[in-house]
Amino acid sequence: MSLLTRMTAPAARHDVARLVATLLAGPPQPDVRRKGFALPTGPTGLGTSAARITPPRDKAAGAAATVPDLHCPPALRDDPALAEEVNARLVAWAEEIGLYAGRLDRVRAADFGRLMMLAHPDTDEPDRLLAAGKCALAEWATDDYYCDDETMGSAPALLGAQLGVAYAAVDPAHPPLRHAPAVERAMQDDPVRVALRSGFAHLARYADASQLARLHHEVAVLFVGYGQEGSWRSQGRMPAVWEYLAHRQINSFLPCIAMTDAVGGYALPHAEYADPRVRRAVTMASTAATLVNDLYSMAKEHRSESVEFNLPTVIAAEERCSPREAVERSVAVHDELVRTFEAEAAALSLTGSPQLRRFLAGVWAWLGGNRAWHSGSPRYAAASPSTS
C-alpha cells in the first residue's frame, strides 16, 4: 500500500475535498512499492486547502525569496540518496549521448533526479525514475536547443523544421525504403533527437502501447506550444494574458504528468484519461505546475538579454501594474487553478476507477514535488547558472 493511498484524511475547507481525502486513504493498491517512503510532516493529500508552503531558505534562497506562498501540497517524501542516484545516472546518460556538451555541470547542479524523486513518490525504483527523467530532460533540451537559447543554436526561423524532425524521434517516421537511411542519419546527428529517441525507448520498458501513444500526443501538443512561443519571438510581440494562459496549457509539464501511471507501475484506462472532465482537471493542474516554473524562473530570465515570456511579465505589460502586483496576480491565478483541480479531482474520485483515483493522487503529489524542486534547484536561483 503506497503513501498516496494510506494517508489519513486531512483538514479541509469543503466537504467534497474532505470526502476525497478519505477515499484516497481507502483500500490498498497491491503493486505499489513502499521502500524509501517518508511519512509527511505536514498536511497532505487532495483537500489540503491550508497547505500554503513557505519556500525553504537554502541554496536557492535568492530565487525563493521573490516568490510568495502558493496554495500547493507539500512534497510527500524526500529521499536524497535516491535523488542523487537518479541524478548521477541522468547526467551520465546525457554525457554518453552528447546532450548539453560542455554544460553538464549545470545539468548536474539543476538536480533533475531530485525532481523525479519528489514528483513520483509511488515508486522507489531508480530505473523507472531514470526513464521519466530522460524523457523530461529531452523535452527540456528541445526547448533549450531549438527555442530559447541562441548560444545552443536556437533560431525562430528554424524552429518549425527542427520540431518536425524531432517529433520523428518520438513517434518514428516510416518512409519508403530508399529514404530510410537519410531519416536514420537525421535521428543520429543531433543530440536532442538522440535524447528523445533514447528516453522514449527507455520508458517503453515500463509503459504499454496506450500509455506511449498518450505521451506521443502530449509531446506533439508541447511542440505546438514551442512553435507558438517562437512566433511571438519572430513577431516581437507580447501575447495577451488570455492567449498566454491558453499557451501555458499546451507548453506545460503535461507530458511529464502523463507518465504518472507508467512510472508508478499501473495503467490508467484510455477512456478515463481522455474523459473531458479528467482532462480538464489534469490540464489545470499541469498549467498550475508550469506557472510555478514561471514564478521561479523570473530571476533567471531577468538576466537574459532576449525577450522572455512568463505570466508576471505578460500581466505587467497588459495591466500596466508593478512587477510585484503582477507576481501577486499570477499567484492568484495559480491558486485558483489548484483549488479547482482539488475540487474537481475530488468529485471524479467518487465515481472513477481505483486507477483514476490513484492517478489523480499522483497528479496531486506531482504538484507538491514540482513546487519543492523549484524552490530548491540552482536552475532557478538568482545567482546560479542554468541550462536554459
C-alpha positions, 0 to 999 in steps of 0.5 A: 500500500503506497503513501498516496493511498494510506494517508489519513484524511486531512483538514479541509475547507469543503466537504467534497475535498474532505470526502476525497481525502478519505477515499484516497486513504481507502483500500490498498493498491497491491503493486505499489512499492513502499521502500524509501517512503517518508511519512509527511510532516505536514498536511497532505493529500487532495483537500489540503486547502491550508497547505500554503508552503513557505519556500525553504531558505537554502541554496536557492534562497535568492530565487525563493525569496521573490516568490510568495506562498502558493496554495500547493501540497507539500512534497510527500517524501524526500529521499536524497540518496535516491535523488542523487542516484537518479541524478548521477545516472541522468547526467551520465546518460546525457554525457554518453549521448552528447546532450548539453556538451560542455554544460553538464555541470549545470545539468548536474547542479539543476538536480533533475533526479531530485525532481523525479524523486519528489514528483513520483513518490509511488515508486522507489525504483531508480530505473523507472525514475531514470526513464521519466527523467530522460524523457523530461530532460529531452523535452527540456533540451528541445526547448533549450536547443531549438527555442530559447537559447541562441548560444545552443543554436536556437533560431525562430526561423528554424524552429518549425523544421527542427520540431518536425524532425524531432517529433520523428524521434518520438513517434518514428517516421516510416518512409519508403525504403530508399529514404530510410537511411537519410531519416536514420542519419537525421535521428543520429546527428543531433543530440536532442533527437538522440535524447528523445529517441533514447528516453522514449525507448527507455520508458517503453520498458515500463509503459504499454502501447496506450500509455506511449501513444498518450505521451506521443500526443502530449509531446506533439501538443508541447511542440505546438506550444514551442512553435507558438512561443517562437512566433511571438519571438519572430513577431516581437510581440507580447501575447495577451494574458488570455492567449498566454494562459491558453499557451501555458496549457499546451507548453506545460509539464503535461507530458511529464504528468502523463507518465504518472501511471507508467512510472508508478507501475499501473495503467490508467484506462484510455477512456478515463484519461481522455474523459473531458472532465479528467482532462480538464482537471489534469490540464489545470493542474499541469498549467498550475505546475508550469506557472510555478516554473514561471514564478521561479524562473523570473530571476533567471530570465531577468538576466537574459538579454532576449525577450522572455515570456512568463505570466508576471511579465505578460500581466505587467505589460497588459495591466500596466501594474508593478512587477510585484502586483503582477507576481501577486496576480499570477499567484492568484491565478495559480491558486485558483487553478489548484483549488479547482483541480482539488475540487474537481479531482475530488468529485471524479474520485467518487465515481472513477476507477481505483486507477483514476483515483490513484492517478489523480493522487499522483497528479496531486503529489506531482504538484507538491514535488514540482513546487519543492524542486523549484524552490530548491534547484540552482536552475532557478536561483538568482545567482546560479547558472542554468541550462536554459 
